[in-house]
Structures are given as structure tokens and as C-alpha cells.
Amino acid sequence: MRRRLGFSLVVLIAVVLATGLFAVPASAQSLDELRASGTVGERFDGYTAARDPSAAGAVAKINAKRKQIYTERAASQGVPADQVGRVYAKKILEDVPAGTWFQAPDNSWTQK
């Protein structure tokens, strides 16, 4: 019985690996890759923006994390979260590589 269970487990693992259930989706890219491809840009308020609809999911996840950081920092400093976001935006713009898209308050886009 033990031998059969071990064999079944090996077969199950092989099937899972063969079907790609543990594989990272091809569309999953890092923020740097998304910026470099131009599908994601940085905004004046410290958040990211999807320049291509295919990046909307990634942008939502990134912005949720940033919102949490900005909210926590704002609470600890006694300032509005949007003010914290704008400070982070300046630092992000300084640190991103040339070619990164940046969205201004008037919604216009420029490349660094």
C-alpha cells in the first residue's frame, strides 16, 4: 500500500508539472519590465498607470500595495496620504531608468 501511494504521488506531481499548474504565467512581468515595455507608466501622484489594457491587473496590484504604504506613512506623520504619494512620486521619477513614461496632473505623458 505504501509503495502504491508513493507511486501515485509521483504520478500526480508529474501531471501537475506537465500541465503547468505551478508555472508562472507568461504575462506575469516585473514592474521594471512593464515600464521598459511602455505598458506601465508612473504617475505624478505616486501610483502607476496602465498605458496598455493588458497591464491593468498588474497596475491594480502595485497600486494597492503603494496605497497601503502611503496610508501608513501618512498616519504616522499626520499628513494626507495623497501628499505622501506625491513625495514618493518625485523619488520614483528620480530612480526610474530613462525611457520610463510619466503621467502629469493634466494626464499628458512624457518619457524620462
N, C-alpha and C positions, 0 to 999 in steps of 0.2 A: 504494500500500500504506500509506504514512504517513497519507494522508487518511482511509483506511478505519479505521485503528487509532484515530485521533483521534475519529472519529465513534462508534466502538464504545465508547470510553472515556466519552464524553459520555452515551451511552445507558445505560451501566452505572451511572454516577453518578446519573442521573435515576431509574433504577429503585430503587437503594438508598435514595435520599432519599424517594421516593414510598412505599416500604414501611416506612419508619420505622426502619430498622436502626441509624441513628445517633441516633435520638431518645432523649431521657431518658425513662424510664418515668414514667407519671403517679404511680405510688406512691412514687417517689423524692422524699423531702422532707428538708429540713434538720432538724437536731436542734431548733432553735428552733420550727419549725413543728410537729414531733411533740409537743414539750412543750406548745405553745399549744393543740393539739387535745385534749390529755389522753391520747393514746395511749401516750406515754412519760413516765415519771417518773424522778426522781433518787432514788438510794438512800443510806442512811447510810454505806455503805462506799466511796462514790466511783464507783460504777457506775450505769448506767441500768437500768431495768426496763420491760418491755413491759406496759402496762396493757390492751392490746388485742392479740390474737394477730397481727394484721396487721403489727405493728411488730417482730416477733421478729427478722427478718433485719437490720433497721437496728440494733437493740439489740446483736445479736451483733457487728456490725462496730465499733460505737462502743466496746463493752466490750473488744474485742481491742486496739484502739489504746490505750485507757486502761490496760489491764493491762501493756502494753509500757512505757508511761511510768512507771507505779508501780514496776515491777520494776527499771527502770534507775535511777530515783531512789533506791530502797531500797538497791540495791547500792552506789551512790556514797556513801550516808550510813551504811551499816552498820546499817540498821533493817529490820524486816519490811515487806514490800510492803503488807500489809493496814493497817499503821499509816500509811503514806503515803497510801493510798486514803482513809482516814478524815479526814486533814488536808485533802486535796483536796475531800472531800465538804462540809466546812464552808465552804470558799471558794466552791464551786459554789452552795451554798444561798444564800450572801450575794449572789451575782451574778445568779442567775436572776430573771426577772420574776415579779411577783405572779401567782398563779394556777397556778404550776408545782406539780405533785404531788411529794411527798417521802415515801419509804417509810422508816419507822423500823425499828430492830432487831427489833421484835415483829411485823413485816410489816404494821402498820397504815399507812394512807395519810392524809396531811393536805395541804392546799393552803397554799402560802405566801401 
